[in-house]
Amino acid sequence: MNALDVLRERGFVAQVTFEDELYKKLDQEHVTFYCGFDPTADSLHVGHYIPIMAMSHLQKAGHKPIALVGGGTAMVGDPSGRNSMRNMLTPEDIAENCRGLAAQLGRFLSFEGPNAAIMPNNADWLMKLNYVDFLREVGTHFSVNRMLTADCYKNRMEQGLTFLEFNYMLMQSYDFYRLQQDYGCVMQVGGDDQWSNMLAGADLIRRKAQAEAYTLTFRLLLNSQGEKMGKTAGGAVWLDEKRTPPYAFYQYWRNIEDASVERCLAMLTFLPMDEVRRLGKLEGAEINHAKTVLAYEMTKLVHGEDAAAAARDAASALFGKGGQQGSVPEVTIQAQAELSVVDALMASGLAGSKGEARRLIQGGGAYVEGEKVTAVDAMIPQSLMDEKTFMLRKGKKDFCRVTLAD
């Protein structure tokens, strides 16, 4: 199948420029394409997962991926879809974040073989630019009137768009131009919220280099209410196990709404589409089997087969029939004479602050060894303190075993 057909069948494609031309090119040539990842944190999150999976499908079809790490663009910050300016990162923070992103991308893309992926950093050229030269070389190709109508600036216009952020489109466009010049890159891919920036880059190449350039955007991962998936009460679902442990990652996908299962199986796993459609047709209690498959396949891709099996076994033990508690998340803290439930919830990571822990208790969502905690000043029972271990639960699905160390 043509790579564009594969992506369309699995539900990725949102918008594409010069579609007929691009289709023929993907059919007849090995195309070099790129997707950018700004290192605004030391880990990628589920929002990055869609373009990463699409890049993998393109590579499997014989095309060459460039995973561009945005060490330079992160110094400015992408205003797309935001109503406030991003926090300014130090060069040291950005360099550290770049290392984390590189390690994660290597799980999905092959960096060996005839169409091996490469991973340049746009800091290599953006940080060396002379500003006046850049304005003369690149700025002359951009219409301010057109830029002000771009979707990526709309939310920021209401709150006040800084000139710093206004430069982001030019920088990202220049990235595409440099990759076209240096590597023969002819296509940029990314989330649909990047459409305006990507069009600007393709337009710059066509104006400045008189060369072909294409853009392909992917649908954002939304639930049936049109809300972005991949977020919890505690924030984003991360691909780094230190930020979102494998068990919590597994449980997030095991508990998604029924209406999203087939779409997630198609976009977030490599299961054949016949199997995706079969699982998507399950109804009632049987849909839980499809959710288990989704959670296992995704956890295997992100954290490895052993972690996925451990998470599945732990969930089955806790919510299925019989068995042991398996690899439920665990935390070890220093033994003490007394321990409040509030402090235990914080130490376990089930609550991010004392205020959050108190609200959890007040809302009836905190449990110690299966017993609901009813008082915000409750203490861990002495009998459990003597045993040196106990199970905490947050709501219906989130568990953590606490061990007290002498």
Secondary structure, 3 states (H helix, E strand, C coil): CCHHHHHHHCCCEEEECCHHHHHHHHHHCCCEEEEEECCCCCCCEHHHHHHHHHHHHHHHCCCEEEEEECCCHHHCCCCCCCCCCCCCCCHHHHHHHHHHHHHHHCCCCCCCCCCCCECCECHHHHCCCCHHHHHHHCHHHCCHHHHHCCHHHHHHHHHCCCHHHHCHHHHHHHHHHHHHHHHCCCEEEEEHHHHHHHHHHHHHHHHHCCCCCEEEEECCCECCCCCECCEECCEECECCCCCCCHHHHHHHHHCCCHHHHHHHHHHHCCCCHHHHHHHHCCCHHHHHHHHHHHHHHHHHHHHCHHHHHHHHHHHHHHHCCCCCCCCCCEEEEECCCCCEHHHHHHHHCCCCCHHHHHHHHHCCCEEECCEECCCCCCECCHHHHHHCEEEEEECCCEEEEEEEEC
